[in-house]
Amino acid sequence: MAHALSITDGTTTFSLSTTNCMLVQYTPVEPQGDESTVVETIEILLTGATVAAMRTAMSSLQTLLSAAGHRQKWGIGAVVYLQFQPDGDASVWRSEVRDARLEYSEDTLRAWGQAMLPASLIVERSAIWEGALTQLPLTNGNGTANTSGLTIRNHDDSTAGNDNYVEIAALSVAGSLPSPLMVELTNTTGAAVQYEQILMANNAFSDPANLTHVLQAETVVVSGSGTVQSDAACSNGQYTTFAFTNSSAQQYTLSQTLLRDTMGYEFHLIVRFKSINSAAYVRPTILDSTGAYTLWVGDEVELPLISPALADLRVIPLPPGGYTTLAAGLRLRLDWRSSTTTTVDTDFLALFPANTYRCLSVRASCSNNGKIVEDPINKRAWIDNASGEIGAVTPRGLPLTVWPGVLQRVYFLWYQSSMAATITQTFTVKLWYRPRRRSF
């Protein structure tokens, strides 16, 4: 087959290489450096059985070019794409058209009477090509290579199936560039839920198959930093309780194995508190393995009396000072202050990679079996209940991204509008992406 080239808005497609248009010459431009767009010249010959038919074809093409400009100016309307299928390639690749126009030479009108119009189509397009929307098979303790919806829970512990992640196999992601990830979360709690925040992150680089990304507070707490208590409503059935007056500090062990797996990347430190009985402030600090020397100090975070069970204590470097395969163990210290006697009950500490960390704010109830969907490819997010789609989801942070050729895990945690983060709640997860590449 010959190369196939077209322009489409998803409803109307104009072929640049078949009916009413002959593709004379096209060579895709290779982006340089960090270019976000490229400009290309496509030589075409518009034709028709009659001059009127040729003019109709010309008008159809110009309408699509105008639509591309409208989208860029107003940010609404259909996205217009240049589509390319090289000879021998089984896939059609698309690239968003940012601007386009037709240019004519001084002898263009010589062939007008023969219903032929040579022209140069000047296109400014995105510097990337996208393939077809592809669903990713997912794996965790609740299933292998699942595409029907894989169960996750709102915590992660040693019990089989208590997983708050889904794993993507190394060969599942094609292309040569990272790609935005479309996420569909189905409420499988058995009742409608008013979610407040859904936290998500993808780990593609910090040994995702082995990294212990959730630390049970009772297993890593340093002696003198709290006592272990039992509660079936907590992850792994336990939590750590710690009482102080005005100010104090807790320490947790960051093992050598953990720090070698994190590989020097930065992580959001997310903590599930079973309860805090008064308003308080907390600051994360990283110490040496003995707790004697300070290596890094974070920002202080306010925790009001009425605050979510999940607290994001912001970004910490693990380990600070750069990655080495010989990294030693360290300690995490939480420095607390309050205006009164305070008791802090801590369930677990979660590490979510900061390089693709996404938060979905939800502003409407999600029915049982309703779906919360984020599609960063088309810049949309919504709740899909039985009554239809509701645009009540607001994303914050970097879009979730998947990388080709590497095993990776996508992590999830969430809390409701009541501020509770019930560990028994479940979602089922489906993920899609479009493979991306910069050239052919």
C-alpha positions as a Markdown table, in Angstrom:
| # | Residue | x | y | z |
|---|---|---|---|---|
| 1 | Met | 0.0 | 0.0 | 0.0 |
| 2 | Ala | 1.1 | 3.6 | -0.5 |
| 3 | His | 1.4 | 6.2 | 2.3 |
| 4 | Ala | -2.0 | 7.4 | 3.6 |
| 5 | Leu | -2.4 | 10.9 | 4.9 |
| 6 | Ser | -5.6 | 12.7 | 6.0 |
| 7 | Ile | -7.0 | 15.4 | 8.2 |
| 8 | Thr | -9.9 | 14.7 | 10.6 |
| 9 | Asp | -11.9 | 16.2 | 13.4 |
| 10 | Gly | -13.2 | 12.8 | 14.5 |
| 11 | Thr | -16.4 | 13.2 | 12.5 |
| 12 | Thr | -15.3 | 14.5 | 9.1 |
| 13 | Thr | -12.1 | 13.1 | 7.4 |
| 14 | Phe | -10.5 | 14.6 | 4.4 |
| 15 | Ser | -8.0 | 12.3 | 2.6 |
| 16 | Leu | -4.9 | 14.0 | 1.3 |
| 17 | Ser | -3.9 | 10.9 | -0.7 |
| 18 | Thr | -7.0 | 9.4 | -2.3 |
| 19 | Thr | -10.3 | 10.8 | -3.6 |
| 20 | Asn | -10.2 | 14.4 | -4.9 |
| 21 | Cys | -6.7 | 14.9 | -3.6 |
| 22 | Met | -3.4 | 13.5 | -4.7 |
| 23 | Leu | -0.4 | 13.4 | -2.3 |
| 24 | Val | 2.5 | 14.8 | -4.3 |
| 25 | Gln | 5.1 | 15.0 | -1.6 |
| 26 | Tyr | 5.3 | 14.7 | 2.2 |
| 27 | Thr | 8.2 | 14.1 | 4.6 |
| 28 | Pro | 7.5 | 14.2 | 8.3 |
| 29 | Val | 9.7 | 16.7 | 10.2 |
| 30 | Glu | 11.8 | 15.3 | 13.0 |
| 31 | Pro | 11.4 | 17.5 | 16.2 |
| 32 | Gln | 14.6 | 19.0 | 17.6 |
| 33 | Gly | 15.4 | 19.2 | 21.3 |
| 34 | Asp | 12.3 | 20.2 | 23.4 |
| 35 | Glu | 10.3 | 21.5 | 20.5 |
| 36 | Ser | 6.5 | 21.1 | 21.2 |
| 37 | Thr | 5.5 | 21.7 | 17.6 |
| 38 | Val | 6.9 | 21.3 | 14.1 |
| 39 | Val | 6.0 | 23.0 | 10.8 |
| 40 | Glu | 5.6 | 20.9 | 7.7 |
| 41 | Thr | 4.9 | 21.5 | 4.0 |
| 42 | Ile | 2.6 | 18.9 | 2.3 |
| 43 | Glu | 2.4 | 19.2 | -1.5 |
| 44 | Ile | -1.0 | 18.2 | -2.8 |
| 45 | Leu | -3.1 | 18.3 | -6.0 |
| 46 | Leu | -6.8 | 18.9 | -5.5 |
| 47 | Thr | -8.8 | 17.3 | -8.2 |
| 48 | Gly | -12.4 | 16.6 | -9.2 |
| 49 | Ala | -14.6 | 15.4 | -12.1 |
| 50 | Thr | -15.6 | 19.0 | -12.6 |
| 51 | Val | -14.3 | 22.4 | -11.4 |
| 52 | Ala | -17.3 | 22.5 | -9.0 |
| 53 | Ala | -16.3 | 19.1 | -7.5 |
| 54 | Met | -12.8 | 20.3 | -7.1 |
| 55 | Arg | -14.0 | 23.5 | -5.3 |
| 56 | Thr | -16.2 | 21.4 | -3.0 |
| 57 | Ala | -13.1 | 19.3 | -2.0 |
| 58 | Met | -11.2 | 22.5 | -1.4 |
| 59 | Ser | -14.0 | 23.9 | 0.8 |
| 60 | Ser | -14.1 | 20.7 | 2.8 |
| 61 | Leu | -10.4 | 20.9 | 3.5 |
| 62 | Gln | -10.5 | 24.6 | 4.4 |
| 63 | Thr | -13.4 | 24.0 | 6.8 |
| 64 | Leu | -11.2 | 21.5 | 8.7 |
| 65 | Leu | -8.3 | 24.0 | 8.7 |
| 66 | Ser | -10.6 | 26.7 | 10.2 |
| 67 | Ala | -11.8 | 24.3 | 12.9 |
| 68 | Ala | -8.2 | 23.7 | 14.0 |
| 69 | Gly | -7.7 | 27.4 | 14.4 |
| 70 | His | -11.0 | 27.7 | 16.3 |
| 71 | Arg | -9.9 | 25.0 | 18.7 |
| 72 | Gln | -6.6 | 26.7 | 19.4 |
| 73 | Lys | -8.2 | 30.1 | 19.9 |
| 74 | Trp | -11.1 | 29.2 | 22.0 |
| 75 | Gly | -10.0 | 25.9 | 23.7 |
| 76 | Ile | -13.3 | 24.2 | 22.8 |
| 77 | Gly | -14.7 | 22.4 | 19.8 |
| 78 | Ala | -13.3 | 19.3 | 18.0 |
| 79 | Val | -9.6 | 18.6 | 18.0 |
| 80 | Val | -8.3 | 18.4 | 14.4 |
| 81 | Tyr | -5.6 | 15.8 | 13.7 |
| 82 | Leu | -3.2 | 15.1 | 10.9 |
| 83 | Gln | -3.3 | 11.3 | 10.4 |
| 84 | Phe | -0.5 | 9.3 | 8.8 |
| 85 | Gln | -0.2 | 5.6 | 8.0 |
| 86 | Pro | 3.2 | 4.9 | 6.4 |
| 87 | Asp | 3.4 | 2.2 | 3.8 |
| 88 | Gly | 3.7 | -1.2 | 5.6 |
| 89 | Asp | 2.6 | 0.2 | 9.1 |
| 90 | Ala | -0.5 | -1.5 | 10.5 |
| 91 | Ser | -1.4 | 1.5 | 12.6 |
| 92 | Val | -2.8 | 5.0 | 11.9 |
| 93 | Trp | -0.9 | 7.7 | 13.8 |
| 94 | Arg | -2.3 | 11.1 | 14.6 |
| 95 | Ser | -0.8 | 14.5 | 15.5 |
| 96 | Glu | -2.8 | 17.5 | 16.7 |
| 97 | Val | -3.0 | 20.3 | 14.1 |
| 98 | Arg | -2.3 | 23.7 | 15.9 |
| 99 | Asp | -2.4 | 25.8 | 12.7 |
| 100 | Ala | -2.7 | 25.3 | 9.0 |
| 101 | Arg | -3.2 | 27.1 | 5.7 |
| 102 | Leu | -3.1 | 26.6 | 2.0 |
| 103 | Glu | -0.6 | 28.4 | -0.2 |
| 104 | Tyr | -0.5 | 28.6 | -4.0 |
| 105 | Ser | 2.2 | 29.2 | -6.5 |
| 106 | Glu | 2.1 | 31.8 | -9.3 |
| 107 | Asp | 1.0 | 29.1 | -11.9 |
| 108 | Thr | -1.7 | 27.5 | -9.8 |
| 109 | Leu | -4.6 | 28.7 | -11.9 |
| 110 | Arg | -3.2 | 27.3 | -15.1 |
| 111 | Ala | -4.7 | 23.9 | -14.4 |
| 112 | Trp | -8.0 | 25.3 | -13.0 |
| 113 | Gly | -10.0 | 24.6 | -16.1 |
| 114 | Gln | -8.9 | 20.9 | -15.9 |
| 115 | Ala | -10.3 | 20.7 | -12.4 |
| 116 | Met | -6.8 | 20.5 | -10.9 |
| 117 | Leu | -5.4 | 22.8 | -8.2 |
| 118 | Pro | -1.8 | 22.3 | -7.0 |
| 119 | Ala | -1.2 | 23.7 | -3.5 |
| 120 | Ser | 1.1 | 23.6 | -0.5 |
| 121 | Leu | -0.6 | 22.7 | 2.7 |
| 122 | Ile | 1.4 | 24.4 | 5.6 |
| 123 | Val | 0.7 | 22.6 | 8.9 |
| 124 | Glu | 1.9 | 23.4 | 12.4 |
| 125 | Arg | 1.3 | 20.3 | 14.4 |
| 126 | Ser | 2.2 | 18.7 | 17.7 |
| 127 | Ala | 5.8 | 17.3 | 17.9 |
| 128 | Ile | 4.4 | 13.8 | 18.7 |
| 129 | Trp | 2.4 | 11.1 | 16.9 |
| 130 | Glu | -0.2 | 9.1 | 18.8 |
| 131 | Gly | -1.4 | 5.6 | 17.9 |
| 132 | Ala | -4.8 | 4.0 | 18.6 |
| 133 | Leu | -6.3 | 4.1 | 22.1 |
| 134 | Thr | -5.2 | 0.9 | 23.7 |
| 135 | Gln | -6.4 | -0.7 | 26.9 |
| 136 | Leu | -3.7 | -2.0 | 29.3 |
| 137 | Pro | -3.9 | -5.4 | 30.9 |
| 138 | Leu | -3.4 | -5.0 | 34.7 |
| 139 | Thr | -2.1 | -7.3 | 37.4 |
| 140 | Asn | -2.1 | -7.4 | 41.3 |
| 141 | Gly | -3.1 | -9.9 | 43.9 |
| 142 | Asn | -6.7 | -9.9 | 42.6 |
| 143 | Gly | -6.0 | -10.8 | 39.0 |
| 144 | Thr | -3.5 | -11.2 | 36.2 |
| 145 | Ala | -3.5 | -9.4 | 32.9 |
| 146 | Asn | -7.0 | -8.2 | 33.7 |
| 147 | Thr | -9.0 | -5.9 | 31.3 |
| 148 | Ser | -12.5 | -6.3 | 32.8 |
| 149 | Gly | -11.7 | -4.2 | 35.9 |
| 150 | Leu | -9.1 | -5.1 | 38.5 |
| 151 | Thr | -10.0 | -4.6 | 42.2 |
| 152 | Ile | -7.9 | -2.3 | 44.4 |
| 153 | Arg | -8.4 | -1.4 | 48.1 |
| 154 | Asn | -7.7 | 1.8 | 50.0 |
| 155 | His | -4.6 | 0.4 | 51.7 |
| 156 | Asp | -1.8 | -2.1 | 51.1 |
| 157 | Asp | -0.6 | -4.7 | 53.5 |
| 158 | Ser | 0.6 | -8.3 | 53.9 |
| 159 | Thr | -2.8 | -9.9 | 53.2 |
| 160 | Ala | -3.1 | -11.3 | 49.7 |
| 161 | Gly | -5.3 | -9.1 | 47.6 |
| 162 | Asn | -5.1 | -6.0 | 49.9 |
| 163 | Asp | -3.4 | -4.0 | 47.1 |
| 164 | Asn | -3.8 | -0.3 | 46.3 |
| 165 | Tyr | -1.9 | -0.6 | 43.0 |
| 166 | Val | -2.1 | -2.1 | 39.6 |
| 167 | Glu | 0.9 | -3.4 | 37.7 |
| 168 | Ile | 1.6 | -2.9 | 34.0 |
| 169 | Ala | 4.0 | -5.4 | 32.3 |
| 170 | Ala | 7.1 | -4.1 | 30.6 |
| 171 | Leu | 5.9 | -5.2 | 27.1 |
| 172 | Ser | 2.4 | -3.7 | 27.4 |
| 173 | Val | 3.4 | -0.1 | 26.6 |
| 174 | Ala | 4.4 | 0.4 | 23.0 |
| 175 | Gly | 6.0 | 3.4 | 21.3 |
| 176 | Ser | 9.1 | 5.3 | 22.2 |
| 177 | Leu | 7.8 | 8.2 | 24.4 |
| 178 | Pro | 5.9 | 8.4 | 27.7 |
| 179 | Ser | 2.1 | 8.7 | 27.2 |
| 180 | Pro | -0.7 | 10.2 | 29.3 |
| 181 | Leu | -2.9 | 7.6 | 31.0 |
| 182 | Met | -6.7 | 7.5 | 30.9 |
| 183 | Val | -8.1 | 6.2 | 34.2 |
| 184 | Glu | -11.5 | 4.6 | 34.9 |
| 185 | Leu | -12.4 | 3.9 | 38.5 |
| 186 | Thr | -15.6 | 2.0 | 39.2 |
| 187 | Asn | -17.2 | 2.3 | 42.6 |
| 188 | Thr | -17.7 | -1.3 | 43.9 |
| 189 | Thr | -18.5 | -0.5 | 47.5 |
| 190 | Gly | -22.1 | -1.5 | 47.1 |
| 191 | Ala | -23.5 | 2.0 | 47.8 |
| 192 | Ala | -23.2 | 5.6 | 46.5 |
| 193 | Val | -20.1 | 7.3 | 47.9 |
| 194 | Gln | -19.2 | 11.0 | 48.1 |
| 195 | Tyr | -15.5 | 10.9 | 47.4 |
| 196 | Glu | -13.4 | 14.0 | 48.1 |
| 197 | Gln | -9.9 | 13.4 | 46.9 |
| 198 | Ile | -8.4 | 10.5 | 44.9 |
| 199 | Leu | -4.6 | 10.4 | 44.9 |
| 200 | Met | -2.7 | 8.6 | 42.1 |
| 201 | Ala | 0.9 | 8.1 | 41.1 |
| 202 | Asn | 2.9 | 5.9 | 38.7 |
| 203 | Asn | 6.1 | 4.3 | 39.7 |
| 204 | Ala | 8.2 | 3.3 | 36.6 |
| 205 | Phe | 11.7 | 4.0 | 37.9 |
| 206 | Ser | 12.0 | 3.1 | 41.6 |
| 207 | Asp | 12.1 | -0.7 | 41.3 |
| 208 | Pro | 8.3 | -1.0 | 41.2 |
| 209 | Ala | 8.3 | -4.8 | 41.5 |
| 210 | Asn | 10.1 | -4.7 | 44.8 |
| 211 | Leu | 9.6 | -1.2 | 46.4 |
| 212 | Thr | 7.6 | -1.4 | 49.6 |
| 213 | His | 5.6 | 1.8 | 48.9 |
| 214 | Val | 3.4 | 1.5 | 52.0 |
| 215 | Leu | 5.0 | 1.3 | 55.4 |
| 216 | Gln | 2.9 | 0.1 | 58.3 |
| 217 | Ala | 3.5 | 2.5 | 61.1 |
| 218 | Glu | 3.7 | -0.2 | 63.7 |
| 219 | Thr | 6.5 | -2.0 | 61.8 |
| 220 | Val | 8.8 | 0.9 | 61.3 |
| 221 | Val | 8.3 | 3.1 | 64.4 |
| 222 | Val | 11.4 | 3.6 | 66.4 |
| 223 | Ser | 11.4 | 2.8 | 70.1 |
| 224 | Gly | 10.1 | 5.7 | 72.2 |
| 225 | Ser | 8.1 | 7.1 | 69.3 |
| 226 | Gly | 4.8 | 5.5 | 70.2 |
| 227 | Thr | 3.2 | 2.2 | 71.1 |
| 228 | Val | 1.5 | -0.4 | 68.9 |
| 229 | Gln | -2.3 | -0.9 | 69.3 |
| 230 | Ser | -4.7 | -3.2 | 67.5 |
| 231 | Asp | -7.7 | -2.2 | 65.4 |
| 232 | Ala | -9.3 | -4.2 | 62.6 |
| 233 | Ala | -10.2 | -0.9 | 60.9 |
| 234 | Cys | -6.5 | -0.2 | 60.3 |
| 235 | Ser | -4.2 | -1.5 | 57.7 |
| 236 | Asn | -2.5 | -4.8 | 58.8 |
| 237 | Gly | -4.8 | -4.6 | 61.9 |
| 238 | Gln | -2.6 | -2.3 | 63.9 |
| 239 | Tyr | -1.6 | 1.3 | 64.4 |
| 240 | Thr | 0.8 | 3.4 | 66.5 |
| 241 | Thr | -0.4 | 5.8 | 69.1 |
| 242 | Phe | 1.8 | 8.7 | 70.3 |
| 243 | Ala | 0.9 | 11.4 | 72.9 |
| 244 | Phe | 2.7 | 14.7 | 73.5 |
| 245 | Thr | 2.2 | 18.1 | 75.1 |
| 246 | Asn | 3.0 | 21.2 | 73.0 |
| 247 | Ser | 5.8 | 19.6 | 71.0 |
| 248 | Ser | 7.7 | 16.4 | 70.4 |
| 249 | Ala | 8.9 | 14.1 | 67.6 |
| 250 | Gln | 8.5 | 10.6 | 66.3 |
| 251 | Gln | 11.0 | 8.6 | 64.3 |
| 252 | Tyr | 10.4 | 5.8 | 61.8 |
| 253 | Thr | 13.0 | 3.5 | 60.2 |
| 254 | Leu | 13.8 | 3.9 | 56.5 |
| 255 | Ser | 15.5 | 0.6 | 55.7 |
| 256 | Gln | 18.5 | 0.2 | 53.5 |
| 257 | Thr | 16.5 | -2.0 | 51.1 |
| 258 | Leu | 13.8 | 0.7 | 50.8 |
| 259 | Leu | 16.3 | 3.5 | 50.0 |
| 260 | Arg | 18.1 | 1.4 | 47.4 |
| 261 | Asp | 14.7 | 0.7 | 45.7 |
| 262 | Thr | 13.7 | 4.4 | 45.7 |
| 263 | Met | 16.8 | 5.2 | 43.6 |
| 264 | Gly | 17.1 | 8.9 | 44.5 |
| 265 | Tyr | 13.7 | 10.0 | 43.3 |
| 266 | Glu | 11.3 | 12.3 | 45.2 |
| 267 | Phe | 8.1 | 11.0 | 46.7 |
| 268 | His | 5.0 | 12.5 | 48.2 |
| 269 | Leu | 4.8 | 11.3 | 51.8 |
| 270 | Ile | 1.2 | 10.4 | 52.4 |
| 271 | Val | 0.2 | 9.4 | 56.0 |
| 272 | Arg | -3.1 | 7.8 | 57.0 |
| 273 | Phe | -3.9 | 8.9 | 60.5 |
| 274 | Lys | -6.5 | 6.9 | 62.4 |
| 275 | Ser | -7.1 | 10.1 | 64.5 |
| 276 | Ile | -5.6 | 13.3 | 65.8 |
| 277 | Asn | -7.5 | 14.7 | 68.7 |
| 278 | Ser | -6.5 | 18.4 | 68.3 |
| 279 | Ala | -5.1 | 20.8 | 65.7 |
| 280 | Ala | -1.4 | 20.3 | 65.1 |
| 281 | Tyr | 1.5 | 21.0 | 62.9 |
| 282 | Val | 4.0 | 18.4 | 61.6 |
| 283 | Arg | 7.3 | 18.7 | 59.8 |
| 284 | Pro | 9.1 | 15.7 | 58.1 |
| 285 | Thr | 12.9 | 15.5 | 58.5 |
| 286 | Ile | 15.4 | 12.9 | 57.3 |
| 287 | Leu | 18.1 | 11.8 | 59.7 |
| 288 | Asp | 21.0 | 9.4 | 59.6 |
| 289 | Ser | 20.4 | 5.8 | 60.7 |
| 290 | Thr | 21.2 | 6.7 | 64.4 |
| 291 | Gly | 18.9 | 9.7 | 64.4 |
| 292 | Ala | 21.8 | 12.0 | 65.4 |
| 293 | Tyr | 22.4 | 14.0 | 62.2 |
| 294 | Thr | 19.9 | 15.9 | 60.1 |
| 295 | Leu | 20.3 | 15.3 | 56.3 |
| 296 | Trp | 17.2 | 17.1 | 55.0 |
| 297 | Val | 14.3 | 19.2 | 56.5 |
| 298 | Gly | 10.9 | 19.6 | 54.9 |
| 299 | Asp | 8.1 | 22.2 | 55.2 |
| 300 | Glu | 5.8 | 22.3 | 58.2 |
| 301 | Val | 2.2 | 21.1 | 57.3 |
| 302 | Glu | -0.9 | 22.2 | 59.2 |
| 303 | Leu | -3.4 | 19.5 | 60.2 |
| 304 | Pro | -6.6 | 21.2 | 61.4 |
| 305 | Leu | -8.8 | 19.5 | 64.0 |
| 306 | Ile | -11.2 | 18.5 | 61.1 |
| 307 | Ser | -8.8 | 17.2 | 58.5 |
| 308 | Pro | -8.7 | 14.3 | 56.1 |
| 309 | Ala | -7.5 | 10.9 | 57.4 |
| 310 | Leu | -5.0 | 11.0 | 54.5 |
| 311 | Ala | -2.5 | 13.9 | 54.9 |
| 312 | Asp | 0.0 | 14.8 | 52.2 |
| 313 | Leu | 3.2 | 15.9 | 54.0 |
| 314 | Arg | 4.6 | 17.0 | 50.6 |
| 315 | Val | 7.7 | 15.9 | 48.8 |
| 316 | Ile | 10.7 | 14.2 | 50.3 |
| 317 | Pro | 13.9 | 13.1 | 48.5 |
| 318 | Leu | 14.8 | 9.4 | 49.0 |
| 319 | Pro | 17.6 | 9.2 | 49.8 |
| 320 | Pro | 18.7 | 12.9 | 50.1 |
| 321 | Gly | 22.0 | 13.7 | 48.5 |
| 322 | Gly | 21.6 | 11.5 | 45.4 |
| 323 | Tyr | 21.2 | 7.8 | 44.5 |
| 324 | Thr | 23.7 | 5.1 | 45.2 |
| 325 | Thr | 23.4 | 1.3 | 45.1 |
| 326 | Leu | 25.2 | 1.3 | 48.5 |
| 327 | Ala | 22.7 | 3.6 | 50.2 |
| 328 | Ala | 22.5 | 3.1 | 53.9 |
| 329 | Gly | 19.4 | 3.0 | 56.1 |
| 330 | Leu | 18.0 | 6.3 | 57.4 |
| 331 | Arg | 15.3 | 7.6 | 59.7 |
| 332 | Leu | 12.3 | 9.7 | 59.1 |
| 333 | Arg | 11.4 | 12.1 | 61.9 |
| 334 | Leu | 8.0 | 13.8 | 62.3 |
| 335 | Asp | 8.4 | 16.9 | 64.4 |
| 336 | Trp | 5.0 | 17.8 | 66.0 |
| 337 | Arg | 3.8 | 20.9 | 67.7 |
| 338 | Ser | 0.4 | 21.9 | 69.1 |
| 339 | Ser | -1.0 | 24.2 | 71.7 |
| 340 | Thr | -2.3 | 21.4 | 73.9 |
| 341 | Thr | -1.9 | 17.8 | 74.8 |
| 342 | Thr | -2.3 | 15.8 | 71.6 |
| 343 | Thr | -2.6 | 12.2 | 70.7 |
| 344 | Val | -1.7 | 11.1 | 67.2 |
| 345 | Asp | -2.7 | 7.6 | 66.0 |
| 346 | Thr | -0.9 | 6.7 | 62.8 |
| 347 | Asp | -1.9 | 3.8 | 60.6 |
| 348 | Phe | 0.6 | 3.8 | 57.7 |
| 349 | Leu | 3.0 | 5.9 | 55.6 |
| 350 | Ala | 2.7 | 5.8 | 51.8 |
| 351 | Leu | 5.3 | 6.9 | 49.2 |
| 352 | Phe | 3.9 | 8.1 | 45.9 |
| 353 | Pro | 6.4 | 9.1 | 43.2 |
| 354 | Ala | 6.4 | 12.9 | 42.7 |
| 355 | Asn | 7.2 | 12.8 | 38.9 |
| 356 | Thr | 3.7 | 11.7 | 38.0 |
| 357 | Tyr | 1.5 | 12.6 | 41.0 |
| 358 | Arg | -2.2 | 13.3 | 40.3 |
| 359 | Cys | -5.1 | 14.4 | 42.6 |
| 360 | Leu | -8.7 | 14.2 | 41.5 |
| 361 | Ser | -11.1 | 16.5 | 43.5 |
| 362 | Val | -14.6 | 15.0 | 43.3 |
| 363 | Arg | -17.6 | 17.3 | 43.7 |
| 364 | Ala | -20.6 | 15.0 | 43.3 |
| 365 | Ser | -21.7 | 11.6 | 44.6 |
| 366 | Cys | -20.7 | 8.5 | 42.7 |
| 367 | Ser | -23.4 | 5.9 | 42.5 |
| 368 | Asn | -22.7 | 2.2 | 43.2 |
| 369 | Asn | -21.1 | 0.9 | 39.9 |
| 370 | Gly | -20.7 | 4.5 | 38.9 |
| 371 | Lys | -17.4 | 5.5 | 37.3 |
| 372 | Ile | -14.9 | 8.3 | 37.9 |
| 373 | Val | -13.0 | 8.9 | 34.7 |
| 374 | Glu | -10.0 | 11.1 | 33.9 |
| 375 | Asp | -8.9 | 11.4 | 30.3 |
| 376 | Pro | -5.8 | 13.7 | 30.1 |
| 377 | Ile | -5.4 | 12.8 | 26.4 |
| 378 | Asn | -8.6 | 14.9 | 25.7 |
| 379 | Lys | -8.3 | 17.0 | 28.8 |
| 380 | Arg | -11.6 | 15.8 | 30.4 |
| 381 | Ala | -12.6 | 14.4 | 33.7 |
| 382 | Trp | -16.1 | 13.3 | 34.9 |
| 383 | Ile | -18.4 | 11.1 | 36.9 |
| 384 | Asp | -20.4 | 8.6 | 34.9 |
| 385 | Asn | -23.5 | 7.7 | 36.8 |
| 386 | Ala | -26.6 | 6.0 | 35.4 |
| 387 | Ser | -28.1 | 9.4 | 34.6 |
| 388 | Gly | -25.1 | 10.3 | 32.4 |
| 389 | Glu | -21.8 | 12.2 | 32.7 |
| 390 | Ile | -21.3 | 14.9 | 35.3 |
| 391 | Gly | -18.3 | 17.2 | 34.9 |
| 392 | Ala | -17.7 | 17.2 | 38.7 |
| 393 | Val | -14.0 | 16.1 | 38.7 |
| 394 | Thr | -11.1 | 18.5 | 38.9 |
| 395 | Pro | -7.6 | 17.1 | 38.3 |
| 396 | Arg | -4.5 | 18.7 | 40.0 |
| 397 | Gly | -0.8 | 18.0 | 39.5 |
| 398 | Leu | 1.0 | 16.2 | 36.7 |
| 399 | Pro | -1.0 | 13.9 | 34.5 |
| 400 | Leu | -0.4 | 10.2 | 35.1 |
| 401 | Thr | 2.1 | 8.9 | 32.5 |
| 402 | Val | 3.2 | 5.5 | 31.4 |
| 403 | Trp | 6.6 | 4.7 | 29.9 |
| 404 | Pro | 7.3 | 2.2 | 27.1 |
| 405 | Gly | 9.3 | -1.0 | 27.8 |
| 406 | Val | 9.4 | -0.9 | 31.6 |
| 407 | Leu | 7.4 | -2.6 | 34.3 |
| 408 | Gln | 5.4 | 0.0 | 36.3 |
| 409 | Arg | 2.9 | 0.2 | 39.1 |
| 410 | Val | 0.1 | 2.8 | 39.5 |
| 411 | Tyr | -0.8 | 3.6 | 43.1 |
| 412 | Phe | -4.1 | 4.8 | 44.4 |
| 413 | Leu | -5.5 | 6.1 | 47.8 |
| 414 | Trp | -8.6 | 8.2 | 48.5 |
| 415 | Tyr | -10.8 | 9.8 | 51.1 |
| 416 | Gln | -14.4 | 10.7 | 51.3 |
| 417 | Ser | -16.1 | 14.1 | 52.0 |
| 418 | Ser | -16.5 | 12.9 | 55.6 |
| 419 | Met | -12.7 | 13.1 | 55.8 |
| 420 | Ala | -12.6 | 9.3 | 56.4 |
| 421 | Ala | -10.3 | 7.0 | 54.4 |
| 422 | Thr | -12.1 | 3.7 | 54.9 |
| 423 | Ile | -9.6 | 0.9 | 54.2 |
| 424 | Thr | -12.3 | -1.6 | 53.1 |
| 425 | Gln | -13.5 | 0.5 | 50.2 |
| 426 | Thr | -12.8 | -0.8 | 46.7 |
| 427 | Phe | -12.6 | 0.4 | 43.2 |
| 428 | Thr | -12.1 | -1.6 | 40.0 |
| 429 | Val | -9.5 | -0.1 | 37.7 |
| 430 | Lys | -9.2 | 0.1 | 33.9 |
| 431 | Leu | -6.4 | 2.0 | 32.1 |
| 432 | Trp | -5.9 | 3.1 | 28.5 |
| 433 | Tyr | -3.2 | 5.0 | 26.6 |
| 434 | Arg | -2.1 | 6.0 | 23.1 |
| 435 | Pro | 1.4 | 4.9 | 22.1 |
| 436 | Arg | 3.5 | 7.9 | 21.2 |
| 437 | Arg | 6.6 | 8.5 | 19.1 |
| 438 | Arg | 8.3 | 11.6 | 17.7 |
| 439 | Ser | 9.1 | 10.3 | 14.2 |
| 440 | Phe | 9.2 | 7.4 | 11.8 |
